[in-house]
Amino acid sequence: MDLKLSKPGEIVKLLCERIRKERISIQMTQSELAQRAGVAVNTVSNLEAGRNVGFEVVVRIAMVLGRAGELESLFMPKLESLDDLRRYEQNATRQRIKKRSSHD
């Protein structure tokens, strides 16, 4: 599935379905997953149903399901040249982005 052509809600639904399938494939109940992730059972149920849960919950669930490594690539910088690397390293310490004036 090409996620670039998907709406945010469609992506959420797809990821929630994948989490549920992963849990089932390792023969883990929602209760077991919740306990190991340190969250409530209804939090796991809400996540699998695509209802609003915090990002930390997603990270906890991914860790328990053995998929935390896949989160590592999320929002990695796109470094295609030495200039990109230099720019990334220079901006890594920057705290705020200046507002652009209407003249830019």
C-alpha positions in Angstrom: 0.0 0.0 0.0 1.4 3.4 -1.0 0.8 5.5 2.1 1.6 8.7 0.3 -1.8 8.6 -1.4 -3.6 7.7 1.9 -5.6 10.0 4.2 -4.3 10.1 7.9 -7.4 8.2 9.1 -6.7 5.4 6.6 -3.1 5.1 7.8 -4.2 5.0 11.4 -6.7 2.2 10.5 -4.0 0.2 8.7 -1.5 0.5 11.5 -4.0 -0.4 14.1 -5.1 -3.5 12.1 -1.4 -4.5 11.8 -0.9 -4.1 15.6 -3.9 -6.4 16.2 -2.7 -9.0 13.7 0.8 -8.9 15.2 -0.6 -9.5 18.7 -2.8 -12.4 17.5 0.1 -13.9 15.5 2.2 -14.2 18.6 -0.9 -15.6 20.4 -1.0 -12.8 23.0 -4.3 -11.6 24.5 -5.1 -7.9 24.8 -4.8 -8.4 28.6 -1.3 -9.9 28.3 -0.2 -7.2 26.0 -1.6 -4.5 28.3 0.1 -6.0 31.3 3.5 -6.3 29.6 3.2 -2.7 28.2 2.1 -1.2 31.5 -1.2 0.1 30.1 -4.9 -0.7 30.7 -6.7 -3.4 28.7 -9.1 -0.9 27.3 -6.1 1.2 26.1 -5.0 -1.7 24.0 -8.6 -2.2 22.8 -8.9 1.5 21.9 -5.6 1.4 20.0 -6.6 -1.7 18.0 -9.9 0.0 17.2 -8.2 3.1 16.0 -9.4 5.3 18.8 -7.3 8.1 20.1 -4.4 7.0 22.3 -1.0 8.6 23.1 2.1 8.1 21.1 3.9 6.7 24.1 1.3 3.9 24.2 2.1 3.0 20.6 5.8 2.9 21.5 5.2 0.7 24.5 3.1 -1.7 22.4 5.7 -1.8 19.7 8.4 -2.6 22.2 6.4 -5.5 23.7 5.6 -6.8 20.2 9.3 -6.7 19.3 8.9 -4.0 16.7 10.6 -1.0 18.4 13.5 -1.2 15.9 11.1 -0.1 13.2 10.4 3.1 15.1 14.1 4.0 14.9 13.7 4.9 11.2 10.8 7.1 11.9 11.7 10.8 11.0 15.3 10.0 10.4 17.0 12.8 8.5 17.3 12.4 4.7 21.0 12.8 4.2 21.8 12.4 0.5 24.9 14.5 0.4 27.8 15.8 2.5 26.1 19.2 2.4 22.9 17.6 3.8 24.9 16.1 6.7 26.7 19.4 7.5 23.4 21.3 7.4 21.8 18.7 9.7 24.6 18.8 12.2 24.6 22.6 12.3 20.9 22.8 12.8 20.8 20.0 15.4 21.4 22.4 18.2 19.0 25.0 17.0 16.0 25.4 19.3 13.6 27.6 17.4 12.8 28.2 13.8 12.5 31.9 12.9 9.2 33.0 11.4 9.4 33.9 7.8 8.5 37.5 7.0 5.9 38.1 4.3 8.8 39.4 2.1 10.5 36.0 1.8 
